[in-house]
Amino acid sequence: MKVPFVDLKQQYESIRLEVAAAIHRVLEATAFAGGPFVAEFEKKFAEFCDTRHAMGVSSGTSALWLALQACGVGPGDEVITVPNTFIATAEAISFTGAKPVFVDVEADSCLMDPRLLERAITRKTRAVIPVHLFGQMADMDPIMEIARDRGLVVIEDACQAHGALYKGRRAGSIGDAGAFSFYPGKNLGAYGEAGAVVTNNDRLAERISVLRDHGQIRKYYHSTIGWNGRMDGFQGAVLTVKLKYLEDWNRARRDNAALYNGLLSGLEDVRLPVEKSYGEHVFHVYMVRVPNRDELMSSLADREISCNIHYPVPIHLQEAYGFLGLQKGTFPVAEQCAAEMLSLPMFAELTAGQIVYVAHEIKGFMRQDVAAQDYAPFSAAGT
């Protein structure tokens, strides 16, 4: 049986006619850059996130960068985040001229450890970016308390957490702003590149709207130096169609995760994802941790099961951030997570049969691996 890591075609087929009609409307209106279709999505996405504003932008990276810019982060500032995230989180910080500062993560969830936040704050610290990794929100109450006590901006990196909950509150609605990516493989994915910033702050919303459109307060009148970070009309139209199904798709992902959990529970060397008691995980990624990750991934690939690794090298050990001078061992929990994490196939349309097959092959590999370990000392002794 072939099991893809994600199957965008299957989801597309289920909404093909609605998507075709939406794209046709954009073509008929020739509203290709920003415009009414983006505005419609912004209104509906703000309602979904329980925020006053949503601004469609060109990508999740742009969303993070524009949010930081709008909050006044710039050269000489420091922004605290985690090292086990996609590099875009740090890139957005760097492109404001600020310096990324990392804190380690919790061993069970791989999310920012709030207990380590206070000691990372310096007189240069301007903002904190908790990353809602894999579809689960970081522990926001203590993060917000520390940030408010120290006068820091909080921008939620919600690029993997569309619809996730923290004590009943939506991802993106708790900090000063929340950044989302609509990369095609996300729980809510565009048919190209797109992103959004959500906020309850009127001033921030206005500032981001100006910054994403070349700093224009009206056409050809520029109040500040901005950038071209607009969402295009096609993406706005497609995302409006798909947003209607997001909660159903998230429920399907949670059901798939529950089935994985039931089938894989009890395996001694397989550490299953933890759902924190404070929230609801939407499983953008179903990540397990195994000590022999690379061997298992290779074995599953031989059986036509596609997996992924999010992310094999923490940001502080990437060549691009070598100038920070951070060595291996600086963030031991994040580094151990990176060495052990394996993302199994996960998408709303994944079938029970496919999940059973994946679990069966993992169990088979683990039994063989245990047998090989048991045999190795005996073999060595007999030679």
MOWOHU-V349059 format. One record per backbone hydrogen bond with DSSP energy under -0.5 kcal/mol. NH is the residue of the N-H (numbers start at 1). CO is the residue of the C=O. If there is no record, write none. Layout:
BEGIN
((NH & CO) (NH & CO))
END
This chain:
BEGIN
((3 & 1) (3 & 304) (11 & 7) (12 & 8) (13 & 9) (14 & 10) (14 & 11) (15 & 11) (15 & 12) (16 & 13) (19 & 15) (20 & 16) (21 & 17) (22 & 18) (23 & 19) (24 & 20) (25 & 21) (26 & 22) (27 & 23) (28 & 24) (29 & 25) (30 & 26) (31 & 26) (32 & 30) (34 & 32) (34 & 231) (39 & 35) (40 & 36) (41 & 37) (42 & 38) (43 & 39) (44 & 40) (45 & 41) (46 & 42) (47 & 43) (48 & 44) (49 & 45) (50 & 46) (50 & 47) (51 & 46) (53 & 199) (55 & 197) (56 & 54) (57 & 195) (58 & 229) (63 & 59) (64 & 60) (65 & 61) (66 & 62) (67 & 63) (68 & 64) (69 & 65) (70 & 66) (71 & 67) (72 & 69) (73 & 68) (76 & 97) (77 & 74) (78 & 124) (79 & 99) (80 & 127) (81 & 101) (83 & 103) (85 & 83) (89 & 86) (91 & 87) (92 & 88) (93 & 89) (94 & 90) (95 & 91) (96 & 93) (97 & 94) (98 & 93) (99 & 77) (101 & 79) (103 & 81) (106 & 111) (110 & 106) (113 & 104) (114 & 112) (116 & 113) (117 & 114) (118 & 114) (120 & 116) (120 & 117) (121 & 117) (121 & 118) (125 & 122) (126 & 78) (127 & 78) (128 & 153) (129 & 80) (130 & 128) (132 & 130) (132 & 157) (133 & 131) (135 & 132) (136 & 133) (140 & 138) (143 & 139) (144 & 140) (145 & 141) (146 & 142) (147 & 143) (148 & 144) (149 & 145) (150 & 146) (151 & 147) (151 & 148) (152 & 147) (153 & 126) (155 & 128) (156 & 154) (156 & 177) (157 & 130) (158 & 156) (158 & 179) (161 & 158) (164 & 161) (165 & 280) (166 & 169) (167 & 278) (169 & 166) (171 & 164) (173 & 170) (176 & 154) (177 & 154) (178 & 198) (179 & 156) (180 & 196) (182 & 194) (186 & 183) (189 & 187) (190 & 182) (195 & 57) (196 & 180) (197 & 55) (198 & 178) (199 & 53) (202 & 200) (205 & 201) (206 & 202) (207 & 203) (208 & 204) (209 & 205) (210 & 206) (211 & 207) (212 & 208) (213 & 210) (214 & 211) (214 & 227) (215 & 210) (216 & 210) (216 & 213) (217 & 221) (218 & 221) (221 & 218) (222 & 220) (223 & 215) (223 & 221) (224 & 215) (226 & 224) (227 & 211) (229 & 212) (229 & 227) (231 & 56) (233 & 32) (236 & 232) (237 & 233) (238 & 234) (239 & 235) (240 & 236) (241 & 237) (242 & 238) (243 & 239) (244 & 240) (244 & 241) (245 & 242) (246 & 242) (246 & 243) (249 & 245) (250 & 246) (251 & 247) (252 & 248) (253 & 249) (254 & 250) (255 & 251) (256 & 252) (257 & 253) (258 & 254) (259 & 255) (260 & 256) (261 & 257) (262 & 258) (263 & 259) (264 & 260) (265 & 261) (267 & 264) (268 & 266) (270 & 267) (271 & 269) (271 & 289) (272 & 270) (274 & 108) (276 & 274) (279 & 276) (280 & 165) (282 & 135) (284 & 134) (285 & 134) (286 & 344) (287 & 285) (288 & 342) (289 & 271) (290 & 340) (293 & 290) (296 & 292) (297 & 293) (298 & 294) (299 & 295) (300 & 296) (301 & 297) (302 & 298) (303 & 299) (303 & 300) (304 & 301) (305 & 300) (306 & 3) (306 & 304) (308 & 343) (311 & 309) (312 & 309) (315 & 83) (317 & 314) (318 & 315) (321 & 318) (322 & 319) (324 & 321) (325 & 322) (330 & 327) (332 & 329) (335 & 331) (336 & 332) (337 & 333) (338 & 334) (339 & 335) (340 & 336) (340 & 337) (341 & 337) (342 & 288) (343 & 308) (344 & 286) (344 & 342) (346 & 5) (350 & 347) (355 & 351) (356 & 352) (357 & 353) (358 & 354) (359 & 355) (360 & 356) (361 & 357) (362 & 358) (363 & 359) (364 & 360) (365 & 361) (366 & 362) (367 & 363) (368 & 364) (369 & 365) (370 & 366) (371 & 367) (372 & 368) (373 & 369) (374 & 370) (375 & 371) (376 & 372) (377 & 373) (378 & 374) (379 & 375) (380 & 376) (381 & 377) (382 & 378) (383 & 379) (383 & 380))
END
